[in-house]
Amino acid sequence: IMLSDDGTMYAATAHGIVSEKDGILKAFTEDNGLAYNHCFSVFEDENGTMYFGTNGRGFNVYNPKEKIISFNNNTGLPNESIWAILKSSDGTQYFGSVNGLIVKKDNETKLFSKENGLSGNFIRVIKESKDGSILIGTTEGLSILKNNRIQNYSLENHLDITQVYSILESNSGDIYLGMQTGVVILRDGKELKEESKKMTAAINEGLSAAVIYSISESNSGKLIFSSHSGLATVENGNYEFYTTKNGLVDNSANTTHVSPDETIFVGTLKGINVIKNGEVLDTIDVNDGLSNNSIADIEEDNFGRLYIATYHGLNILTNYPDSLRITQIHKKDGLIGDDITHEGTFLDDEGNLWLGTLNGISRYNPNVVLPITTPPQIYLTGLQ
C-alpha cells in the first residue's frame, strides 16, 4: 500500500491494483490493461507516473495525468483505419476496421474477417444487443457474434445491396438496420418484411431517398432516421420530415443524437441543427467555434457535455444553450489523427471517449485537464 503525492491510495493485491481518492474506488485488472492481476508492488516516480509490479509478468506503467492515449500499428493494432468501436458489458473491446473485426480481451487480440466467417471485411457499425450478442454491420451484410461464434444474417430482400450503415435495438427490443436500400426491421431473429417495406417506402416518399446513415431513439420511443436527403422521425405511426425547406442547414444528415430532454442534434455536412418540439431551433457551425462543419458523430455524457466529432478534429460543447462554449482538440493536442470516421466514436461507462480515425484509435479522458492549443473565438460586443 502506498499514498501518492496527489493523495491517491494504491493497494497491490492478488486480484489487481485498487486506488482510492476522495471516496472513489478504481480497479486496475487484466480486463482494463494490467499485465497480470497478481501484483506485489506499487511505485511512484518524481513525475507522478505509477509503476505496478506483478508476479512474474513484468510491470505496468500508469500515468494518472494522461489525457489522451492512442493505439496504432506501433502498439499492436492490426489495422489503423477504424470505423466502429464498442466496449461491451463484459469489458471486451471491439474495433471495426476496413479489414475485419478486432477483438481485445485479457491482453489477447483476435481478428475476425470474411475468411473466418464475417459477412464482410469492412465494418461500419458495432452494437451490443440486450442478450449480449454483438451485432456487426458490414458493407456486405449483418453478422452476429456470440460465444465466439459468428452467424451471418440473410437479408433476403436486400441481396443486391447489403451495406449496413447503422444498427439500433429499440426500447421494444426490435432491431432496426439502416441500409443503403432503406430500413430492415428484425424481431426475434426474423425479418419483418412487410413492416420494413412500409417504413422504407414512407421515408422514400417523404425524403425522395432511403439511404439510412444513422438511427436514434428518444426516451419516449420516437425513432429518428438520417439520410443524405434529410431527416425523418416516426412516432406512433406518424412521420415528420426535415429538409432545407423547413429549417435544416443541409440535407446531408450524417448522424443524430437525442438528449434526455428529447432535443435532437443532427450532424450534417454544414454544421449541426438543433430540433426540439418539432421545430429546427438553432444551427451550430464554424462561425460558433466548431473546428469543421462536416459532422462525423455526436455523443453526450452524464454531465451534459456534447462531443462533436468532425472530419477535422473533436469539439466539446458545454453550457448549451445558455452560454455555449466550444473546446477544440486536434492531433497537435494528442489525437492520433484529426480525420474521425463516420459514427466511429464510443463513450464507455467510465466516461472515456473512444475515437476511431483513419490512423488508429484515441481514447480521450475528459476529466483530466488538457492545455488548450486552439484559443476560443473572440466576439466584439461593443467599443468605447
Helices and strands as residue ranges (DSSP letters): E 2-3, E 9-13, E 16-21, E 24-28, G 30-32, E 39-44, E 50-54, E 59-62, E 68-71, G 73-75, E 82-87, E 93-97, E 100-105, E 108-112, G 114-116, E 123-128, E 134-138, E 141-146, E 149-153, G 156-158, E 164-169, E 175-179, E 182-187, E 190-191, H 193-207, E 212-217, E 223-227, E 230-235, E 238-242, G 244-246, E 253-258, E 264-268, E 271-276, E 279-284, G 286-288, E 295-300, E 306-310, E 313-318, E 325-329, G 331-333, E 340-347, E 353-357, E 360-364
